[in-house]
Amino acid sequence: MAAIISAEGVGKVFQQRVSQPGILGAIRSFVAPVTRPVHAVADITFSIAAGEAVGYLGPNGAGKSTMIKMLTGILTPSVGEVTVLGRKPQQERVANARDIGVVFGQRTQLWWDLPLSDSFELHRRLYRVPDALFSKNRAALSDMMELTSFIERPVRHLSLGQRMRAEIAMALMHDPKILFLDEPTIGLDVVAKDVVRKFLSRINRERGTTIILTTHDLQDIEEICPRLIMVDEGRLLFDGTLPALRKSFGARRRLTLEFSGDPGEVRLVGARPSGGEGLLREFLLEDDGRSLVQLLAALEASSDVRDVRLHEPSIEEVIRTHYQSKGSAPAPVTGRPAVPA
């Protein structure tokens, strides 16, 4: 599939003012400011095809929001090139804005003192959405995001979860091809997060809307995005699927066996004991391609296994494993074939 978003050797450098100590230093800083370069993004290359849902993952200061702002046309790359739907977003911001939807979790696009329905109407006029399409999308999105009960209520009276659901619905009113989301579930309770996640998965699946999602909530990534791009200190660390991420950064699956009677010492080919006592035994599984059936078949015939539990490492565990061994961090890993431009 052809790429609709691409970044080629993209970097972004900001100039940060350096304060100088003492009163004379403060005067010098005011008269002749001294700055130092800060590399927020460094030599990032990737491409995204239509209909993909991609999680853009990394710690604070990794350059996630900076990259989203370059893709949406808010910032211009210092080096390299960004294209979205065949355009350079910084040069064609109006045309680009008509084909994308943007939600920044900590910034609202809703009008605080007006009813939510008025914000939707202003959005319709701003994007020149045809009446028939607007009516259709408003009804469908209000139903999917459960907005009907408060759509005539002033925005200032809405809860954070209600406002975020409304923000996402409004970003989709003009039928954008791409939806950019920067921390969309920040501050939401469990129920609100579940509504948002299910909605985004449905929009991606049913409408084919391409989704680019940055978040600190790793469950967002696991439930919405089959593909992950992981960055750290502005550089690309990984581009691929969650299983490939687990394999690349060394987080292992854990197997728990529960026996009917005390099994004594249990040896399992392809697994290393990691704990357990009494009727329970825990193992870390080696990444040697063996299936769970093959592992259990290697148990002694006399072993009376009552229950088996397999724990797949979460993204959080994978990332923790990476940072614990950061002194010997791996080179950038690609767990998927590149999308042709």
N, C-alpha and C positions, 0 to 999 in steps of 0.2 A: 504494500500500500504506500502511496505517496505521502510524504511528510507534509503536515500543515503548520507545524511549528518546528523551527530549527535554530540551534545556537552553534556557531562555529568559532571556536577559539575566543569565547567572550570573556572579557575582563572588565572590572569596574574599580577605579581608584578614586578615593576621596582624599581631600587634603584636610588634615586635622591640625588645628592650632595647638602649638606646644607652649605651655605656660612656663615662664622663667621665674625663679625664686626671688623673693625680696621686693622691696618697693621699686628699686631701679629696674629689676627684671620686669615688673608689671608695666612700668613706663615704656620700656623697650618693646614689650609685647604689643602695647597699644599703638606705638608710633610705627614700628616696623615688625609686624607679626611674623613669627617663625612657624612654619608648618612642616608636617611630615606626611608622607603618603601612607594611606591605609588601603590595603588590597581587600576589598569586600568580596570580590569574585575574581578568580584567576584561571584563565584558560579552560573554560567549561565548554564542552561540545556534546550535544545530544540532538535527537530528532524525535518527534512525536507524530503518530499517524492519526487520522480522523477516527473518532470513536473510542480512543484509548482513555483510561482513567489512570492517572499517574500520580503517585505520592512523591513529593519533593521533601526529603527528610534531612534533618541535621540539627545540631545543638544551637543554642543562642549564639548569634554572631557568625554563623556559618555562611551567610549570604543568601538565605532562602528568599526573604522579602525583597532584597535588592534585585534578584533575578526576576521575580514576578513583576516588579515595577519596570524592568527593561522590556519584558514581553508585552506589557500593556501600554508601553509608550510613555510612561511617566518619567523614566530615566533613560539616558543615552549611554550605550557602552563606551568605555574608554578605548577598548580595542576589540577586534572581532566584529561579528555581524549577527544580528537577530532578525529572523523573518517570521511573520505570522500570516498565514493564508496568502503567501506570496508577496506580502508587503513588509516594508521596514516601518514598524509601528511608530517610531519617533518622528518619521517624516510624513506619515499619513495617519495622524492620530484620529481624525474625525471618521474616516472610512473604516479604520480599525475598530473604533469604539462601537460602530453599528453591528459588527459581527462577533463581539465578545461580551460576556457578562463578567462583572468583577464584584467580589464580596471580600472586604477587609474586616476581620472579626472585631477589631477595636475602633472602627470608624463607621459611622452610619450614613446612609444615603437617604434615609427617611426624614420627612419634615416633622420636627418634634411636636409642634402645637396643632398640627392638622390631623384629621382622621386618616387612618391607614389608606382608605380608598382614595383619598385625595393625592397621596404620594404616588399611588399607582397611576392615577390620571395624569399627573404631571410627567411621569416617566413616559406615558404613551405619547404625550405631545412632544417631549424632548426628542424621542427616537422616531417620531412620525409613524407610529404603528397603526396600520389600517384598523378601522373600527371592528370589523368582523374578527380579525386575528386577535385583537386585544380582548374582546369579549370571550372568545374561546379559551385563550390562555388564562385569563383571570379566573374563569370558572374552574378550569382543570387544576390550576396551581393552588387555588384556594381550597379545593377539595383535598388534593394530595397532601398539602401542608397544614390542613385543619385550621384555616384562617377565618372561616365564615363567622364564627361566634364573636370575633373582635374586629372585624374589618372596618366597622364604622366608629371605632373607638380612637381617640387621639393617641398618637404614638407614645407620648409621655406617660400614658397610663398602662402601657404594655410591659409585661415582664421581659427579662433579657431573652429567654427562650422564644417568646412570641415575636420579639423584634427580629431575632436572627432568622427565624422561619420566614418572616415577611421580607427581610433583606434578600434572601436567596430566591424567593418567588419573584420579587421585583426585578432581580437581575436576569430572569429568564423570560420576562414579559415580551421582549422583542425578538424571541426565538434566536438567541445567539448560537453560533456554531461551537464556540469554546467558552467554558466557564472556569474562571480563575478564582480560587478560594484561598485566602490567607488566614489561617487559624479560625475557621468558621464555627468551631464548637467551644471556643475558649470561654470559660466561666459558666457553661451550661450544666444543668443537672442531668442525671442519668437518663431520665425519660425524654428530655428535650434532645439530648445527643442521639438517642435511638431513632427519634423521628427524623432528624436531619440526615443521619447515615442511610436509613432506608430510602428516603426520598432521593438522595444523590445517586444511590445505586440504581434506583428505578429510572431516573432521568437518563443516566448513561446507557442503561440496557434498552429502554423502550424508544427513546428519541435519538440515540446515537450521539448525544452531546459529549464532546471531548472535555474531560475534567482534569485540571491541574490543581493539586491540593497540597498546601503546606500546613503542617500541624505539629504540635507537641504531644497530642494525644495519639499514641501509636495504635490504638484500637480503630481510629478513623481509617488509618492506612490499611489495616488488616481486613476491614469490612468493605472498603470501597475500591481500593486500588490494587489490581493484579500486578502492576509494575511499580517499581521503586527506583528513584534516583536519590542517592545518598551523597551529601556533601559535608565537608568539614574544613574550616579555615579557608573557605572560598573555593576549595578544589573538589573535583569529582572523585569520590571514592568507589562508587558502585552504581551500576545501571542494569537492572534485571528483575527477576521475580523473587518473591519471598523465600522459596526453597533454595534458590541459588544464593541469596544473601546469607542464609543460615550456613550453607556449605562453605561459602567463601570466607566467612569470618569466624568459623570454628565453633559455633554454638551447637551442642549435640542434643539429640533426642534422649529422653530419660524413660526408662522402663521400670515399672513397679510390679512385682509379682507377689501375690498373696497366696499362702499355702494353707492347707487344712490342718497340718501339723508342723511342728518345728522341723525345718528341712536341714538344719545344720549348715555346713558350708555348701554354697551353690555356685557352680561354675557354669558360665554361659559363653560359648564360643562367639566371638564378635562383639562382646560386651565386657565392660570393666565394672566391677562392684564399686558402688559409691555410697553405700550406707544401708540402713534398715536393720531391724532387730525383731526378735520374736517370729511372728508369722510373715513379716514383710521383708522383702529384699529389693534393693534399688540398684540399677545399673545405668551407666552411660554407654550409649550404643556407638560403636565404631562406624565410620562412614565408608563401609566396604561393599555397599550395594545389596546386602542381605535383607530379605523381607522379614517381617515379624514372624511369619509362619516358619521360615527357615531357622530363625533363632530359637523358637520354642521347640522345634523338632529336635534340636540338639540337647534338650534337657534329658536327664536320665528317666527311664521309663517308670521308675519308682516314685518320681516327684509327683506330688498330688497338688497341682495348681488349682486354686479355687477362683482366682480373679487375676486379670491382666489389665494394666493401665499404661497407656503410652502417652507421654507428654511431649508435644512438639514445642521447641523453643519459640517464644514470642519475639517480635521485633525488638522489644526492650531488652530482652536477654542477649540477643545477637549484638546489639549496639554496646551493651555493657561489656560483653566479651571483647569487642574491638577496642574500647577505650582502656580496658585493663591491660591490654598488650600493645598500647599505642607506641611504646618505645620502639617497637619493630613493626610499625603499621605497614600493611600491604600496599602495593602499588594499586592504582585504579583498576577496578575489575568490571568487566562487562559480562553480564549473564544472559545476554540476548543478542540476536543479530541486529545490526544497525538498520534503521528504516531508511530506505533510499530516498533521496531528495527528488 
